[in-house]
Amino acid sequence: MSRIATASPDLWQALRLDEALAEALPQWIGLRRHIHAHPELSGEEHQTAALVAGELRQWGWRVREGVGRTGVVADIGPAHGPLAALRVDMDALPVEERTGLAYASTRQGLMHACGHDLHTAVGLGVAQLLAPHADRLQGRVRLLFQPAEEIAQGAGWMVADGAMEGVEALFGVHVFPSLPVGSIGVRTGGLTAAAGELEVEVLGEGGHGARPHQSTDAIWIAAKVVSGLQEAISRKLDALHPVVVSFGRIEGGKAFNVIADHVRLLGTVRCLDPDVHAQLPGWIEETVHAICHGYGGEARVRYRCIAPPVQNDPELTDLVEAAAIDRLGRAHVLRLEQPSLGAEDFAMLLKHTRGTMFRLGVAGPLGCTPLHSNSFDPDEGSLAVGVQVLTLSLLRWLEREP
C-alpha cells in the first residue's frame, strides 16, 4: 500500500489548522511586507535572518544562526526519528523597485523581485502552524532559511555547515507568475535546468580606426563569437537536448577611433540534460578558440557551473500533489508539462537527499509581471496557499508508514 494513501485525510482538521491559519495570516502578511521593505543582497541577509530567528524562538523552535554564513536552521519535534526539511530562500536582487507599493523597498537599488520575501513568510507560517503540535509529531521537521540563492552559493554554504545532515526528505517552493493565485504547479523529474556562467576574453591587436586592416579587431571577433556559438549549437549539438547560451554583458574598447585589442563577454549557459551539461565546458572552449583563431585572434575561456538541474522525486511530488488537492481542490493543482530553463541551487541540496519543489501561483486578477522585473508584485493570497500545502505535506510525510 502507498505510504501516501495511508496518511490520515482528516489530519488538517484534527489539528484545527484552519482556525490557526486564519488567526495568524495577518501577522504573516505583515512580516512579508516588512521583509519586502527591507531587502538584503545575497550573503548580506543579517537583518532578515535576525527577524526569522527571533520569530522562530518565540514559537519554541530550536534555532541555529549563522549556518551558511547568514542562514538560519530551526528544528522541532523529538530529538530522534525521521527528519523532513523545508527550504526557503531570503535574498533580494540589485533591482530598483518601481511598484509604487506602500511597503516598497526602502533601500535604493535593492528589491525582492523574485519573491524570496514571500518564500520567507511562507516558511514562518509553516513554523507557526507546526509549533503547537511539536509533542505529537512522529518525527522531526527542519526549516532551512537559506541565503544567497540568487548567486547560487547559499545552498553550498549551508551544506558545508551541516544543514542537510540526517535529512531524509526535502521540500521547496518558488513563486510562479504564470499561474493564478490559489493554484500550484507540480512536476516529477526535471523542474529546472543546469546552469553555468561563461566568461570569454577575446584578444586582438589594437590600431587606428581608419586602418582596420593593420590590426586585429577584438570587437569584430567578439561579435563572431556571439553569433558563431548560436550557429554551432544549432548545427553541432543534438536538437533534442536543447542548449541556450545568452550573453548579458560585453566590455571592450577605449575610444571611438581606436580598434579594440581586448573584449570581455559574460553570459550564461542552460540545458536540461545533465550529461550534455557536463560536456559543454569543453565543447564551448573548443568552439570559441576555433572562431577566434579563424579571424586572427586568441581567446581565454572560463566556465563555472552554477547549479545542476532540479530533479523532483516522484513519491514526494505525489505527496505534495495529494496534499494540495485536499486543500485547494483538483482544479487548482496543475501538472506542469515543461521544465524551466531557469536555475535553482535547491539542486545542490538534492545531492544529499531526495526532494521536490513546486510552483506557487501568484498572478492576481490583472496578472503578474515576470520574475526579476522592477514591477514584480505577487498576489499575497498565495501566502496562505503555500503555507497550507507545505504544512500538510510535512505532516503527512511524518505520518506515513515506515
C-alpha positions in Angstrom: 0.0 0.0 0.0 1.2 3.5 -0.8 2.7 5.5 2.1 0.8 8.5 0.9 -2.6 6.7 0.8 -2.2 5.7 4.5 -1.9 9.3 5.7 -4.9 10.5 7.7 -7.2 12.5 5.4 -8.5 14.4 8.5 -5.1 15.4 9.8 -5.6 19.1 9.0 -9.0 19.2 10.6 -7.9 17.2 13.6 -5.3 19.8 14.4 -7.7 22.7 13.8 -5.2 24.3 11.5 -7.9 26.3 9.6 -8.6 28.3 12.7 -4.9 28.8 13.4 -4.2 29.9 9.8 -7.0 32.4 9.8 -5.8 33.9 13.0 -2.1 34.2 12.1 -2.4 35.2 8.4 -2.4 38.9 9.0 0.8 38.6 11.0 2.5 36.7 8.2 1.4 39.3 5.7 2.9 42.0 8.0 6.2 40.0 8.2 6.3 39.6 4.4 5.7 43.4 3.9 8.4 44.3 6.4 10.9 41.9 4.7 9.9 43.3 1.3 10.5 46.9 2.5 14.0 45.9 3.9 15.7 43.8 1.2 19.2 42.5 1.6 21.6 41.2 -1.1 23.0 37.7 -1.2 25.2 36.9 1.7 24.1 40.1 3.5 20.8 38.9 4.9 21.7 39.8 8.5 18.5 41.7 9.5 16.3 39.2 7.7 18.0 36.3 9.5 17.7 38.0 12.9 14.0 38.6 12.3 13.5 35.0 11.3 15.4 33.6 14.2 13.5 35.8 16.7 10.1 34.7 15.4 11.1 31.0 15.5 12.5 31.1 19.0 9.3 32.6 20.4 7.3 29.7 18.8 9.6 27.2 20.5 11.8 26.1 17.6 15.4 25.1 18.3 17.3 27.7 16.3 20.9 27.9 15.0 22.0 31.1 13.4 25.0 31.8 11.1 24.6 28.5 9.3 25.9 29.0 5.8 27.1 32.5 6.8 23.8 34.3 7.1 21.4 31.3 7.1 19.1 30.1 9.8 18.3 26.4 10.7 15.5 25.5 13.1 14.3 22.1 14.3 11.2 21.0 16.1 9.9 17.6 17.3 11.7 14.7 19.1 15.4 14.6 19.3 15.5 11.5 17.1 13.3 9.9 14.4 12.6 10.7 10.7 13.7 14.1 9.6 11.9 16.2 6.9 13.1 19.6 5.9 11.7 22.7 4.2 14.0 25.1 2.4 13.1 28.8 1.7 15.4 31.5 0.5 15.8 35.0 1.8 17.9 37.2 -0.5 16.9 40.1 -2.8 18.2 41.4 -6.1 20.1 44.6 -7.2 16.9 46.0 -8.8 15.4 49.5 -8.3 11.8 48.9 -7.4 9.0 50.6 -9.4 5.9 49.0 -7.9 4.6 52.1 -6.0 3.6 49.9 -3.1 3.1 51.4 0.3 5.7 48.8 1.5 8.0 49.2 -1.4 11.8 48.8 -0.8 13.3 51.5 1.4 16.8 50.6 0.1 17.8 52.2 -3.2 18.8 49.8 -5.8 17.6 46.7 -3.9 14.3 44.8 -4.3 12.6 41.5 -3.6 11.9 41.0 -7.3 12.0 37.2 -7.2 9.5 36.5 -4.3 12.0 35.4 -1.7 10.3 37.7 0.8 7.1 35.7 0.2 9.0 32.4 0.5 10.4 33.5 3.9 7.0 34.4 5.1 5.7 31.0 3.9 8.4 29.3 5.9 7.5 31.4 9.0 3.8 30.5 8.5 4.6 26.8 8.4 6.7 27.2 11.6 3.9 28.9 13.5 1.3 26.3 12.4 3.5 23.3 13.4 4.9 24.7 16.7 1.9 24.0 19.0 1.9 20.3 17.8 5.6 19.6 18.4 4.8 16.9 21.0 2.6 14.9 18.6 4.9 14.9 15.6 6.1 11.4 14.5 9.5 12.8 13.7 11.4 16.0 13.2 10.9 19.0 11.0 13.8 21.2 10.0 13.5 24.6 8.4 16.3 26.0 6.2 16.2 29.7 5.7 18.8 30.0 3.1 20.9 33.0 2.0 22.4 33.7 -1.4 20.2 31.7 -3.7 20.4 34.5 -6.4 24.2 33.9 -6.7 23.7 30.1 -6.4 26.1 29.8 -3.5 23.9 29.7 -0.3 22.9 26.1 -0.6 26.5 25.0 -0.8 27.4 27.2 2.2 24.6 25.6 4.3 25.6 22.1 3.3 29.2 22.8 4.3 27.8 23.8 7.8 25.9 20.6 8.2 22.4 21.8 7.5 21.5 18.7 5.5 22.8 16.1 8.0 20.1 13.5 8.6 17.5 15.0 6.2 15.5 12.2 4.6 13.0 14.3 2.6 13.3 17.9 1.4 10.5 20.2 0.2 10.8 23.6 -1.5 8.6 26.2 -3.2 9.0 29.0 -5.7 6.6 31.7 -6.8 5.4 31.4 -10.4 3.9 34.4 -12.2 2.4 32.2 -14.9 -0.1 30.5 -12.5 -3.1 32.2 -10.9 -3.2 32.8 -7.2 -4.9 29.9 -5.4 -3.2 27.3 -7.6 0.1 25.4 -7.6 2.1 23.5 -10.3 3.9 20.2 -9.7 6.2 18.2 -11.9 8.0 14.9 -11.5 11.6 14.7 -12.7 13.3 17.7 -14.3 11.9 21.1 -12.9 14.8 23.5 -13.7 17.9 23.5 -15.9 21.5 23.0 -15.2 23.2 26.4 -15.5 26.7 27.7 -15.9 28.5 31.1 -16.0 30.6 31.7 -19.1 33.4 34.3 -19.5 35.2 34.8 -22.8 38.1 37.1 -23.3 38.8 37.9 -27.0 42.4 39.1 -27.6 43.3 41.0 -30.7 45.7 43.8 -31.7 44.8 47.5 -31.4 45.3 50.1 -34.1 43.8 53.2 -35.7 40.1 53.0 -36.6 40.9 54.4 -40.1 43.2 51.4 -40.9 41.5 48.2 -39.5 43.4 46.1 -41.9 46.6 46.9 -39.9 45.1 45.5 -36.6 43.1 42.6 -35.3 39.7 43.9 -34.2 38.7 42.2 -31.0 35.2 43.7 -31.2 34.6 42.3 -34.6 35.9 38.8 -33.5 33.7 39.0 -30.3 30.7 39.6 -32.5 31.6 36.5 -34.4 31.9 34.5 -31.1 28.4 35.6 -30.1 26.8 34.7 -33.4 29.1 31.7 -34.1 28.2 29.9 -30.8 24.5 30.2 -31.6 25.1 28.8 -35.1 27.3 26.0 -33.8 24.6 25.0 -31.2 22.0 24.6 -34.0 24.3 22.5 -36.2 26.7 20.7 -33.8 24.5 19.7 -30.9 21.5 17.4 -30.7 18.4 19.5 -31.1 16.5 17.0 -28.9 18.7 18.2 -26.0 18.4 22.0 -26.2 21.2 24.3 -25.1 20.8 28.1 -24.5 23.7 30.4 -24.5 22.9 34.1 -23.7 25.5 36.9 -23.3 24.4 39.6 -20.9 27.5 41.8 -20.8 30.1 42.9 -23.3 33.1 45.1 -22.3 35.7 46.4 -24.7 37.3 49.4 -26.4 38.6 52.7 -25.1 37.9 55.3 -27.8 35.6 55.7 -30.9 38.5 55.7 -33.3 40.7 53.0 -31.8 40.5 49.4 -32.8 40.0 47.4 -29.5 42.5 44.8 -28.6 40.5 43.2 -25.8 36.8 42.3 -25.4 35.2 40.5 -22.4 32.0 38.6 -22.8 29.9 37.4 -19.8 27.0 35.1 -20.3 25.0 32.1 -19.1 24.6 28.6 -20.4 21.4 26.5 -19.7 20.5 22.9 -20.6 18.2 20.2 -19.2 20.3 17.1 -19.8 23.0 16.6 -17.0 25.2 14.6 -19.4 25.1 17.4 -22.0 25.9 19.9 -19.3 29.0 18.0 -18.3 30.3 18.1 -21.9 29.5 21.8 -22.5 32.6 23.5 -21.0 35.0 21.6 -23.2 32.8 22.0 -26.3 32.4 25.7 -25.8 36.1 26.3 -25.2 36.9 24.4 -28.4 34.4 26.3 -30.4 35.4 29.7 -29.2 39.1 29.1 -29.8 38.3 27.9 -33.3 36.3 31.1 -34.1 38.9 33.4 -32.7 41.8 31.7 -34.4 40.0 31.8 -37.7 39.9 35.6 -37.5 43.4 36.1 -36.3 42.7 36.5 -32.6 43.1 34.5 -29.4 40.7 33.6 -26.6 40.6 32.8 -22.9 37.5 30.8 -21.8 36.4 30.3 -18.2 33.3 28.3 -17.3 31.7 27.9 -13.8 28.9 25.5 -13.0 26.2 27.4 -11.2 23.8 24.6 -10.4 22.8 21.2 -11.6 19.2 20.6 -12.6 16.5 20.1 -10.0 15.1 16.6 -10.3 11.9 16.1 -8.3 11.4 12.8 -6.5 8.2 11.1 -7.8 6.9 9.9 -4.5 7.4 13.2 -2.7 5.9 15.1 -5.7 2.8 12.8 -5.5 2.6 13.6 -1.8 2.6 17.3 -2.4 0.1 17.0 -5.2 -2.3 14.9 -2.9 -1.9 17.4 -0.1 -2.6 20.3 -2.4 -5.7 18.6 -3.9 -7.1 18.2 -0.4 -6.5 21.8 0.5 -7.1 23.6 -2.9 -9.2 21.2 -5.0 -8.2 19.2 -8.0 -8.8 22.1 -10.5 -6.2 24.2 -8.8 -3.3 21.7 -8.8 -1.7 21.5 -12.2 0.9 19.1 -13.6 3.5 21.2 -15.4 4.2 19.8 -18.9 7.5 21.6 -19.4 10.6 22.3 -17.2 12.1 25.7 -16.8 15.5 26.8 -18.1 15.9 28.9 -15.0 18.3 27.6 -12.4 17.8 26.9 -8.7 20.5 26.0 -6.2 17.9 23.9 -4.4 19.5 21.3 -6.7 22.7 21.4 -4.6 20.7 20.3 -1.6 19.2 17.4 -3.6 22.7 15.9 -3.9 22.3 14.9 -0.2 18.7 13.7 -0.1 15.6 13.2 -2.2 13.2 16.1 -2.5 10.7 18.1 -4.5 9.9 21.7 -5.3 6.6 23.1 -6.5 5.5 26.3 -8.2 3.2 28.6 -6.3 0.8 30.7 -8.4 1.0 34.4 -7.6 -0.9 36.1 -10.6 -3.8 38.2 -9.4 -6.8 39.3 -11.5 -4.5 41.7 -13.6 -1.8 39.1 -13.9 1.8 39.4 -12.6 5.0 40.7 -14.2 7.9 38.3 -14.7 10.4 37.4 -12.0 13.2 39.9 -11.7 11.0 42.7 -13.0 11.2 46.0 -11.2 7.4 46.0 -11.0 7.1 42.4 -9.7 4.1 42.3 -7.3 2.9 38.8 -6.4 -0.6 38.4 -5.0 -0.4 37.9 -1.2 -3.3 35.5 -1.3 -0.6 33.0 -2.4 1.0 33.1 1.1 -1.8 31.1 2.7 -1.8 28.6 -0.2 1.9 27.9 0.2 1.7 27.5 4.0 -1.2 25.1 3.7 0.4 22.8 1.1 3.8 22.7 2.8 2.4 22.2 6.3 0.2 19.3 5.3 2.9 17.8 3.1 5.4 17.8 6.0 2.8 16.3 8.4 1.8 13.6 6.0 5.4 12.6 5.4 5.9 12.2 9.1 2.7 10.3 9.5 3.5 7.8 6.7 4.1 4.1 7.3 7.7 3.3 8.0 
